[in-house]
Amino acid sequence: MKIVITGSSGLIGNVLVKKLQAQHHSIIPLFHESNNQTHKKDFTWNIFSKKLDIKAFENVDCVIHLAGSNIAKPWTKAHKSSIYHSRIDGTNLLFKMFKENNIFPKHFIAASAIGYYNDPVLEQTDESGKVGNGFLAKVCSDWETATLQMETLGIQTSIVRTGLVLSNDGGVLPIMNKFRKLGVVPTTGSPNNIWSWIHINDLVNIYIDLIHNKLPNGIYNGVSPNPCEQGKIAKTILLETKKQNQSILPINFTPNAPAFVLKTILGERSILTLTNQNIYPSKLLKESFAFEFPTIEMAIENLIHGA
C-alpha cells in the first residue's frame, strides 16, 4: 500500500513510519520546506506559501495527516497563529489539491486532540461529547471541520482525537522521569487531576488498524480506557523504578507545582499542565480494539523497562 504521511518526523509519525515500513508498505513522507534541510530529495510542501509536490500523491492509497506546529512552545501571538493555521490551512491545502487534481485516496486519516472537549471535564466523556471553549477547542474543532471536507470528495475520512501520549521519546513522560531514579516525580496543579493518556504503541496501532480497515472510518478518542489521576501516574513511575532496581535513593516524593505558579509562568499555555479531562474511547471499545497497554501500570512498566 502506498501511504503519504505529513508530520512523519514527529513523536507519533516517527513510530508509525517504522511500523508501516516493517509491514512492507511504501511510505512517502511529505516534509515541510522549513524542516527539510537534510532531506533535499524528498517531497515537500509549504503550508504558508501554498506549495505542494503533487507527484507525491500519484496512485496513493492512504494519507495520514499529522502535521502541525508544536503546541508545547511558548504561546506568543505569532506562535498561536502558527498552531492554528498550520493545522487548518494545511488541511485545506490538501483538500484543494485533491479536488483540483482529481486525486482521491481511499482513506484520509487525520490527527486531532482531546483538546476538542472542555477542560476541565470530570464526567466521563466519549466521542459524542460537545466541543469545548477556548483556544485549543477552537483549533481542534476547525481542524476537524477542514478534515471532514474530504468526505465531499468521496474519500473515507477518519479522525483520531489524541490524548496525553506516553513515550520515552517525547511528551510528558520524559519530564516526569527526569528525577525518578532519585525518588522524585513532580505533579502539576493538583495530583487529583485526571489525565486521559495513551501508550505510544496503542496510539500508533489505532492508525494501523484504520489503514487496514480493521476499524471502520470515523472519529475516535485516542485514549486508554482507564484514565487516571496524575498523582497515580507519578506514584506508579516511582513504584516501577524501585521494582526494577533503578532507584538510587530510598525516597518516594511527588512535589507539586501549584496552579497559580504555573499560570503566572506559562499564562494561557498553563492549560497543558493543568489538564483535567475524563475522556473515554467508547468507539474503540465498541469495535473491540485490542489495547496492548490498557492500564497505567502496564504502560509505565513497559516504558521504564525500555528506558
Short mmCIF file of the C-alpha atoms (twelve columns), coordinates in Angstrom:
data_MODEL
# 
_entry.id   MODEL 
# 
loop_
_atom_site.group_PDB 
_atom_site.id 
_atom_site.type_symbol 
_atom_site.label_atom_id 
_atom_site.label_alt_id 
_atom_site.label_comp_id 
_atom_site.label_asym_id 
_atom_site.label_seq_id 
_atom_site.Cartn_x 
_atom_site.Cartn_y 
_atom_site.Cartn_z 
_atom_site.pdbx_PDB_model_num 
ATOM 1   C CA . MET A 1   0.000   0.000  0.000  1 
ATOM 2   C CA . LYS A 2   1.275   3.499  -0.824 1 
ATOM 3   C CA . ILE A 3   0.842   5.862  2.117  1 
ATOM 4   C CA . VAL A 4   1.673   9.573  2.269  1 
ATOM 5   C CA . ILE A 5   2.385   10.885 5.783  1 
ATOM 6   C CA . THR A 6   2.633   14.509 6.866  1 
ATOM 7   C CA . GLY A 7   4.360   15.149 10.197 1 
ATOM 8   C CA . SER A 8   6.325   11.928 9.789  1 
ATOM 9   C CA . SER A 9   9.258   13.176 11.881 1 
ATOM 10  C CA . GLY A 10  7.110   13.924 14.949 1 
ATOM 11  C CA . LEU A 11  6.616   11.755 18.032 1 
ATOM 12  C CA . ILE A 12  3.729   9.760  16.526 1 
ATOM 13  C CA . GLY A 13  4.871   9.856  12.911 1 
ATOM 14  C CA . ASN A 14  8.340   8.510  13.658 1 
ATOM 15  C CA . VAL A 15  6.989   5.344  15.309 1 
ATOM 16  C CA . LEU A 16  4.207   4.941  12.753 1 
ATOM 17  C CA . VAL A 17  6.602   5.117  9.790  1 
ATOM 18  C CA . LYS A 18  8.836   2.407  11.275 1 
ATOM 19  C CA . LYS A 19  5.910   0.072  11.935 1 
ATOM 20  C CA . LEU A 20  4.414   0.556  8.483  1 
ATOM 21  C CA . GLN A 21  7.761   0.033  6.781  1 
ATOM 22  C CA . ALA A 22  8.181   -3.190 8.757  1 
ATOM 23  C CA . GLN A 23  4.850   -4.271 7.238  1 
ATOM 24  C CA . HIS A 24  6.322   -3.555 3.764  1 
ATOM 25  C CA . HIS A 25  4.128   -0.559 2.942  1 
ATOM 26  C CA . SER A 26  5.526   2.135  0.664  1 
ATOM 27  C CA . ILE A 27  5.825   5.253  2.828  1 
ATOM 28  C CA . ILE A 28  6.071   8.727  1.277  1 
ATOM 29  C CA . PRO A 29  6.927   11.356 3.897  1 
ATOM 30  C CA . LEU A 30  5.800   14.861 2.989  1 
ATOM 31  C CA . PHE A 31  8.223   17.262 4.676  1 
ATOM 32  C CA . HIS A 32  7.515   20.915 5.259  1 
ATOM 33  C CA . GLU A 33  10.140  23.013 3.469  1 
ATOM 34  C CA . SER A 34  11.331  24.546 6.738  1 
ATOM 35  C CA . ASN A 35  12.023  21.050 8.148  1 
ATOM 36  C CA . ASN A 36  13.697  19.596 5.080  1 
ATOM 37  C CA . GLN A 37  17.318  20.673 5.432  1 
ATOM 38  C CA . THR A 38  18.626  17.095 5.360  1 
ATOM 39  C CA . HIS A 39  16.040  15.606 3.008  1 
ATOM 40  C CA . LYS A 40  16.540  17.585 -0.175 1 
ATOM 41  C CA . LYS A 41  15.411  14.739 -2.415 1 
ATOM 42  C CA . ASP A 42  12.128  14.114 -0.580 1 
ATOM 43  C CA . PHE A 43  8.709   15.527 -1.399 1 
ATOM 44  C CA . THR A 44  7.931   18.836 0.287  1 
ATOM 45  C CA . TRP A 45  5.123   21.262 0.897  1 
ATOM 46  C CA . ASN A 46  4.796   24.757 2.300  1 
ATOM 47  C CA . ILE A 47  1.501   25.476 4.017  1 
ATOM 48  C CA . PHE A 48  2.004   29.218 4.198  1 
ATOM 49  C CA . SER A 49  3.008   29.753 0.569  1 
ATOM 50  C CA . LYS A 50  0.538   27.052 -0.546 1 
ATOM 51  C CA . LYS A 51  3.155   24.973 -2.387 1 
ATOM 52  C CA . LEU A 52  2.833   21.221 -2.680 1 
ATOM 53  C CA . ASP A 53  4.585   18.415 -4.577 1 
ATOM 54  C CA . ILE A 54  1.596   16.823 -6.297 1 
ATOM 55  C CA . LYS A 55  3.692   13.904 -7.562 1 
ATOM 56  C CA . ALA A 56  3.878   12.581 -4.008 1 
ATOM 57  C CA . PHE A 57  0.203   11.638 -4.278 1 
ATOM 58  C CA . GLU A 58  0.286   9.657  -7.526 1 
ATOM 59  C CA . ASN A 59  -1.568  6.360  -7.033 1 
ATOM 60  C CA . VAL A 60  -1.742  6.936  -3.274 1 
ATOM 61  C CA . ASP A 61  -3.915  4.591  -1.218 1 
ATOM 62  C CA . CYS A 62  -3.975  6.447  2.077  1 
ATOM 63  C CA . VAL A 63  -2.951  9.823  3.502  1 
ATOM 64  C CA . ILE A 64  -2.119  10.202 7.188  1 
ATOM 65  C CA . HIS A 65  -2.134  13.852 8.201  1 
ATOM 66  C CA . LEU A 66  -0.266  14.553 11.458 1 
ATOM 67  C CA . ALA A 67  1.429   17.881 10.693 1 
ATOM 68  C CA . GLY A 68  1.015   20.921 12.906 1 
ATOM 69  C CA . SER A 69  3.142   23.405 14.851 1 
ATOM 70  C CA . ASN A 70  4.296   22.282 18.309 1 
ATOM 71  C CA . ILE A 71  1.768   23.332 20.974 1 
ATOM 72  C CA . ALA A 72  4.365   22.985 23.755 1 
ATOM 73  C CA . LYS A 73  6.335   26.056 22.627 1 
ATOM 74  C CA . PRO A 74  5.538   29.445 24.223 1 
ATOM 75  C CA . TRP A 75  2.154   30.763 23.121 1 
ATOM 76  C CA . THR A 76  3.191   34.090 21.703 1 
ATOM 77  C CA . LYS A 77  0.688   35.753 19.405 1 
ATOM 78  C CA . ALA A 78  2.736   34.592 16.416 1 
ATOM 79  C CA . HIS A 79  3.032   31.003 17.625 1 
ATOM 80  C CA . LYS A 80  -0.663  30.727 18.452 1 
ATOM 81  C CA . SER A 81  -1.327  31.816 14.885 1 
ATOM 82  C CA . SER A 82  1.097   29.134 13.671 1 
ATOM 83  C CA . ILE A 83  -0.555  26.453 15.825 1 
ATOM 84  C CA . TYR A 84  -3.927  27.308 14.286 1 
ATOM 85  C CA . HIS A 85  -3.024  27.973 10.667 1 
ATOM 86  C CA . SER A 86  -0.527  25.106 10.293 1 
ATOM 87  C CA . ARG A 87  -3.394  22.710 11.029 1 
ATOM 88  C CA . ILE A 88  -6.384  24.315 9.345  1 
ATOM 89  C CA . ASP A 89  -4.582  25.826 6.348  1 
ATOM 90  C CA . GLY A 90  -2.554  22.649 5.849  1 
ATOM 91  C CA . THR A 91  -5.686  20.512 5.725  1 
ATOM 92  C CA . ASN A 92  -7.438  22.979 3.422  1 
ATOM 93  C CA . LEU A 93  -4.421  22.933 1.093  1 
ATOM 94  C CA . LEU A 94  -4.579  19.144 0.835  1 
ATOM 95  C CA . PHE A 95  -8.327  19.272 0.150  1 
ATOM 96  C CA . LYS A 96  -7.894  21.914 -2.543 1 
ATOM 97  C CA . MET A 97  -5.093  19.922 -4.191 1 
ATOM 98  C CA . PHE A 98  -7.151  16.708 -4.178 1 
ATOM 99  C CA . LYS A 99  -10.191 18.446 -5.649 1 
ATOM 100 C CA . GLU A 100 -8.355  20.383 -8.368 1 
ATOM 101 C CA . ASN A 101 -6.212  17.442 -9.483 1 
ATOM 102 C CA . ASN A 102 -8.792  14.645 -9.177 1 
ATOM 103 C CA . ILE A 103 -6.702  12.821 -6.590 1 
ATOM 104 C CA . PHE A 104 -8.832  10.555 -4.431 1 
ATOM 105 C CA . PRO A 105 -7.003  8.405  -1.874 1 
ATOM 106 C CA . LYS A 106 -9.125  5.618  -0.455 1 
ATOM 107 C CA . HIS A 107 -8.688  6.868  3.098  1 
ATOM 108 C CA . PHE A 108 -7.699  10.177 4.710  1 
ATOM 109 C CA . ILE A 109 -6.754  9.808  8.393  1 
ATOM 110 C CA . ALA A 110 -6.044  12.948 10.389 1 
ATOM 111 C CA . ALA A 111 -4.948  13.745 13.904 1 
ATOM 112 C CA . SER A 112 -6.919  15.929 16.270 1 
ATOM 113 C CA . ALA A 113 -6.777  16.092 20.077 1 
ATOM 114 C CA . ILE A 114 -8.923  15.717 23.173 1 
ATOM 115 C CA . GLY A 115 -8.447  19.470 23.489 1 
ATOM 116 C CA . TYR A 116 -11.647 19.368 21.396 1 
ATOM 117 C CA . TYR A 117 -13.587 18.841 24.652 1 
ATOM 118 C CA . ASN A 118 -13.972 21.094 27.657 1 
ATOM 119 C CA . ASP A 119 -11.104 21.215 30.139 1 
ATOM 120 C CA . PRO A 120 -11.846 20.549 32.916 1 
ATOM 121 C CA . VAL A 121 -14.428 17.854 32.221 1 
ATOM 122 C CA . LEU A 122 -14.868 15.419 35.117 1 
ATOM 123 C CA . GLU A 123 -17.833 13.421 33.829 1 
ATOM 124 C CA . GLN A 124 -16.839 10.522 31.561 1 
ATOM 125 C CA . THR A 125 -16.964 11.924 28.030 1 
ATOM 126 C CA . ASP A 126 -16.868 9.899  24.820 1 
ATOM 127 C CA . GLU A 127 -16.875 10.833 21.132 1 
ATOM 128 C CA . SER A 128 -20.417 12.186 21.403 1 
ATOM 129 C CA . GLY A 129 -19.240 14.911 23.782 1 
ATOM 130 C CA . LYS A 130 -19.713 18.539 22.777 1 
ATOM 131 C CA . VAL A 131 -16.921 20.811 21.644 1 
ATOM 132 C CA . GLY A 132 -15.426 22.894 24.442 1 
ATOM 133 C CA . ASN A 133 -14.433 26.514 24.807 1 
ATOM 134 C CA . GLY A 134 -11.079 28.226 24.488 1 
ATOM 135 C CA . PHE A 135 -8.172  28.258 22.083 1 
ATOM 136 C CA . LEU A 136 -7.429  24.535 21.889 1 
ATOM 137 C CA . ALA A 137 -11.084 23.620 21.385 1 
ATOM 138 C CA . LYS A 138 -11.325 26.186 18.581 1 
ATOM 139 C CA . VAL A 139 -8.204  24.769 16.916 1 
ATOM 140 C CA . CYS A 140 -9.456  21.179 17.142 1 
ATOM 141 C CA . SER A 141 -12.995 21.978 16.017 1 
ATOM 142 C CA . ASP A 142 -11.870 23.949 12.953 1 
ATOM 143 C CA . TRP A 143 -9.203  21.340 12.196 1 
ATOM 144 C CA . GLU A 144 -11.826 18.596 12.157 1 
ATOM 145 C CA . THR A 145 -14.196 20.676 10.031 1 
ATOM 146 C CA . ALA A 146 -11.419 21.098 7.474  1 
ATOM 147 C CA . THR A 147 -10.675 17.353 7.599  1 
ATOM 148 C CA . LEU A 148 -14.298 16.322 7.085  1 
ATOM 149 C CA . GLN A 149 -14.355 18.193 3.759  1 
ATOM 150 C CA . MET A 150 -12.640 15.110 2.352  1 
ATOM 151 C CA . GLU A 151 -15.934 13.234 2.616  1 
ATOM 152 C CA . THR A 152 -17.432 15.535 -0.041 1 
ATOM 153 C CA . LEU A 153 -14.886 14.040 -2.475 1 
ATOM 154 C CA . GLY A 154 -15.988 10.500 -1.672 1 
ATOM 155 C CA . ILE A 155 -12.863 9.823  0.411  1 
ATOM 156 C CA . GLN A 156 -13.187 7.696  3.541  1 
ATOM 157 C CA . THR A 157 -12.253 10.038 6.373  1 
ATOM 158 C CA . SER A 158 -11.159 9.333  9.939  1 
ATOM 159 C CA . ILE A 159 -10.043 11.476 12.866 1 
ATOM 160 C CA . VAL A 160 -8.072  10.418 15.956 1 
ATOM 161 C CA . ARG A 161 -8.514  12.724 18.944 1 
ATOM 162 C CA . THR A 162 -5.245  12.140 20.720 1 
ATOM 163 C CA . GLY A 163 -4.842  12.191 24.495 1 
ATOM 164 C CA . LEU A 164 -1.646  12.572 26.531 1 
ATOM 165 C CA . VAL A 165 0.844   10.333 24.757 1 
ATOM 166 C CA . LEU A 166 3.165   8.286  26.998 1 
ATOM 167 C CA . SER A 167 6.505   7.726  25.301 1 
ATOM 168 C CA . ASN A 168 10.159  7.797  26.305 1 
ATOM 169 C CA . ASP A 169 10.907  9.998  23.297 1 
ATOM 170 C CA . GLY A 170 8.637   12.973 23.941 1 
ATOM 171 C CA . GLY A 171 5.532   14.340 25.612 1 
ATOM 172 C CA . VAL A 172 5.059   14.478 29.390 1 
ATOM 173 C CA . LEU A 173 6.853   11.271 30.424 1 
ATOM 174 C CA . PRO A 174 10.499  12.370 29.920 1 
ATOM 175 C CA . ILE A 175 9.761   15.399 32.133 1 
ATOM 176 C CA . MET A 176 8.204   13.243 34.848 1 
ATOM 177 C CA . ASN A 177 11.047  10.736 34.524 1 
ATOM 178 C CA . LYS A 178 13.837  13.275 34.931 1 
ATOM 179 C CA . PHE A 179 14.488  12.599 38.617 1 
ATOM 180 C CA . ARG A 180 12.648  9.313  39.159 1 
ATOM 181 C CA . LYS A 181 15.845  7.401  39.984 1 
ATOM 182 C CA . LEU A 182 16.334  9.857  42.849 1 
ATOM 183 C CA . GLY A 183 12.832  9.051  44.072 1 
ATOM 184 C CA . VAL A 184 11.243  12.287 42.833 1 
ATOM 185 C CA . VAL A 185 8.421   12.679 40.284 1 
ATOM 186 C CA . PRO A 186 6.677   16.078 40.152 1 
ATOM 187 C CA . THR A 187 2.994   16.789 39.565 1 
ATOM 188 C CA . THR A 188 1.348   19.972 38.317 1 
ATOM 189 C CA . GLY A 189 -1.695  21.857 39.558 1 
ATOM 190 C CA . SER A 190 -3.316  19.039 41.501 1 
ATOM 191 C CA . PRO A 191 -2.348  15.359 41.796 1 
ATOM 192 C CA . ASN A 192 -6.094  14.659 41.611 1 
ATOM 193 C CA . ASN A 193 -6.380  15.986 38.055 1 
ATOM 194 C CA . ILE A 194 -7.481  13.261 35.651 1 
ATOM 195 C CA . TRP A 195 -5.150  12.516 32.762 1 
ATOM 196 C CA . SER A 196 -6.584  10.798 29.694 1 
ATOM 197 C CA . TRP A 197 -3.431  9.126  28.446 1 
ATOM 198 C CA . ILE A 198 -2.392  6.531  25.866 1 
ATOM 199 C CA . HIS A 199 0.756   4.475  25.295 1 
ATOM 200 C CA . ILE A 200 2.502   5.439  22.043 1 
ATOM 201 C CA . ASN A 201 2.225   1.865  20.717 1 
ATOM 202 C CA . ASP A 202 -1.548  1.756  21.216 1 
ATOM 203 C CA . LEU A 203 -1.958  5.130  19.535 1 
ATOM 204 C CA . VAL A 204 0.069   4.057  16.516 1 
ATOM 205 C CA . ASN A 205 -1.907  0.809  16.331 1 
ATOM 206 C CA . ILE A 206 -5.144  2.808  16.039 1 
ATOM 207 C CA . TYR A 207 -3.794  4.373  12.850 1 
ATOM 208 C CA . ILE A 208 -2.604  0.999  11.565 1 
ATOM 209 C CA . ASP A 209 -5.995  -0.623 12.201 1 
ATOM 210 C CA . LEU A 210 -7.693  2.258  10.371 1 
ATOM 211 C CA . ILE A 211 -5.324  1.815  7.423  1 
ATOM 212 C CA . HIS A 212 -6.082  -1.911 7.272  1 
ATOM 213 C CA . ASN A 213 -9.848  -1.355 7.710  1 
ATOM 214 C CA . LYS A 214 -9.856  -3.292 10.985 1 
ATOM 215 C CA . LEU A 215 -11.568 -0.188 12.330 1 
ATOM 216 C CA . PRO A 216 -14.311 1.477  10.253 1 
ATOM 217 C CA . ASN A 217 -13.671 5.074  9.296  1 
ATOM 218 C CA . GLY A 218 -14.914 7.634  11.792 1 
ATOM 219 C CA . ILE A 219 -13.917 9.786  14.750 1 
ATOM 220 C CA . TYR A 220 -12.127 8.060  17.646 1 
ATOM 221 C CA . ASN A 221 -10.815 9.134  21.022 1 
ATOM 222 C CA . GLY A 222 -7.189  8.020  21.061 1 
ATOM 223 C CA . VAL A 223 -7.002  7.366  24.800 1 
ATOM 224 C CA . SER A 224 -6.715  4.411  27.168 1 
ATOM 225 C CA . PRO A 225 -9.977  3.021  28.603 1 
ATOM 226 C CA . ASN A 226 -8.531  3.743  32.048 1 
ATOM 227 C CA . PRO A 227 -7.820  7.449  32.564 1 
ATOM 228 C CA . CYS A 228 -6.385  8.084  35.998 1 
ATOM 229 C CA . GLU A 229 -5.286  10.760 38.423 1 
ATOM 230 C CA . GLN A 230 -1.982  12.451 37.686 1 
ATOM 231 C CA . GLY A 231 -0.784  11.550 41.194 1 
ATOM 232 C CA . LYS A 232 -1.340  7.867  40.480 1 
ATOM 233 C CA . ILE A 233 0.859   8.117  37.387 1 
ATOM 234 C CA . ALA A 234 3.634   9.743  39.438 1 
ATOM 235 C CA . LYS A 235 3.414   7.080  42.147 1 
ATOM 236 C CA . THR A 236 3.336   4.292  39.547 1 
ATOM 237 C CA . ILE A 237 6.546   5.652  38.000 1 
ATOM 238 C CA . LEU A 238 8.282   5.635  41.407 1 
ATOM 239 C CA . LEU A 239 6.984   2.160  42.252 1 
ATOM 240 C CA . GLU A 240 8.124   0.717  38.926 1 
ATOM 241 C CA . THR A 241 11.527  2.417  39.236 1 
ATOM 242 C CA . LYS A 242 12.017  0.739  42.604 1 
ATOM 243 C CA . LYS A 243 10.653  -2.591 41.323 1 
ATOM 244 C CA . GLN A 244 13.204  -2.649 38.506 1 
ATOM 245 C CA . ASN A 245 16.027  -1.777 40.912 1 
ATOM 246 C CA . GLN A 246 16.709  1.557  39.222 1 
ATOM 247 C CA . SER A 247 16.297  3.680  42.370 1 
ATOM 248 C CA . ILE A 248 19.374  5.499  43.690 1 
ATOM 249 C CA . LEU A 249 17.806  6.955  46.859 1 
ATOM 250 C CA . PRO A 250 15.250  5.245  49.151 1 
ATOM 251 C CA . ILE A 251 12.654  8.036  48.942 1 
ATOM 252 C CA . ASN A 252 9.309   8.499  47.198 1 
ATOM 253 C CA . PHE A 253 8.476   12.175 46.748 1 
ATOM 254 C CA . THR A 254 5.901   13.751 44.400 1 
ATOM 255 C CA . PRO A 255 6.327   17.535 44.790 1 
ATOM 256 C CA . ASN A 256 3.572   19.671 43.319 1 
ATOM 257 C CA . ALA A 257 3.829   22.861 41.270 1 
ATOM 258 C CA . PRO A 258 0.740   24.899 42.309 1 
ATOM 259 C CA . ALA A 259 -1.678  26.068 39.637 1 
ATOM 260 C CA . PHE A 260 -1.177  29.771 40.424 1 
ATOM 261 C CA . VAL A 261 2.573   29.438 39.880 1 
ATOM 262 C CA . LEU A 262 2.103   27.693 36.533 1 
ATOM 263 C CA . LYS A 263 -0.463  30.263 35.413 1 
ATOM 264 C CA . THR A 264 1.941   33.055 36.328 1 
ATOM 265 C CA . ILE A 265 4.856   31.489 34.459 1 
ATOM 266 C CA . LEU A 266 3.060   29.963 31.472 1 
ATOM 267 C CA . GLY A 267 -0.009  32.151 31.098 1 
ATOM 268 C CA . GLU A 268 -2.653  30.701 28.768 1 
ATOM 269 C CA . ARG A 269 -0.368  27.767 27.917 1 
ATOM 270 C CA . SER A 270 -0.693  26.532 31.521 1 
ATOM 271 C CA . ILE A 271 -3.831  24.661 30.412 1 
ATOM 272 C CA . LEU A 272 -1.485  21.988 29.049 1 
ATOM 273 C CA . THR A 273 -0.010  21.334 32.509 1 
ATOM 274 C CA . LEU A 274 -3.295  21.734 34.389 1 
ATOM 275 C CA . THR A 275 -5.389  19.489 32.166 1 
ATOM 276 C CA . ASN A 276 -8.197  17.628 33.948 1 
ATOM 277 C CA . GLN A 277 -10.209 15.580 31.458 1 
ATOM 278 C CA . ASN A 278 -12.038 12.271 31.798 1 
ATOM 279 C CA . ILE A 279 -12.176 11.121 28.176 1 
ATOM 280 C CA . TYR A 280 -13.314 7.603  27.227 1 
ATOM 281 C CA . PRO A 281 -12.698 5.617  23.989 1 
ATOM 282 C CA . SER A 282 -16.228 4.263  23.542 1 
ATOM 283 C CA . LYS A 283 -15.927 3.717  19.791 1 
ATOM 284 C CA . LEU A 284 -12.619 1.836  20.019 1 
ATOM 285 C CA . LEU A 285 -14.091 -0.483 22.648 1 
ATOM 286 C CA . LYS A 286 -17.247 -0.962 20.587 1 
ATOM 287 C CA . GLU A 287 -15.062 -2.108 17.697 1 
ATOM 288 C CA . SER A 288 -13.087 -4.423 20.040 1 
ATOM 289 C CA . PHE A 289 -9.810  -2.584 19.551 1 
ATOM 290 C CA . ALA A 290 -7.102  -4.546 21.373 1 
ATOM 291 C CA . PHE A 291 -5.243  -2.214 23.727 1 
ATOM 292 C CA . GLU A 292 -1.761  -3.574 24.397 1 
ATOM 293 C CA . PHE A 293 -1.372  -1.323 27.448 1 
ATOM 294 C CA . PRO A 294 -4.854  -0.607 28.835 1 
ATOM 295 C CA . THR A 295 -3.755  0.248  32.397 1 
ATOM 296 C CA . ILE A 296 -1.245  2.798  33.636 1 
ATOM 297 C CA . GLU A 297 0.674   0.054  35.460 1 
ATOM 298 C CA . MET A 298 1.177   -1.908 32.233 1 
ATOM 299 C CA . ALA A 299 2.156   1.206  30.267 1 
ATOM 300 C CA . ILE A 300 4.672   2.501  32.826 1 
ATOM 301 C CA . GLU A 301 6.213   -0.947 33.336 1 
ATOM 302 C CA . ASN A 302 6.810   -1.277 29.590 1 
ATOM 303 C CA . LEU A 303 8.213   2.226  29.169 1 
ATOM 304 C CA . ILE A 304 10.510  2.184  32.202 1 
ATOM 305 C CA . HIS A 305 11.756  -1.282 31.289 1 
ATOM 306 C CA . GLY A 306 12.723  0.124  27.877 1 
ATOM 307 C CA . ALA A 307 14.124  3.403  29.199 1 
# 
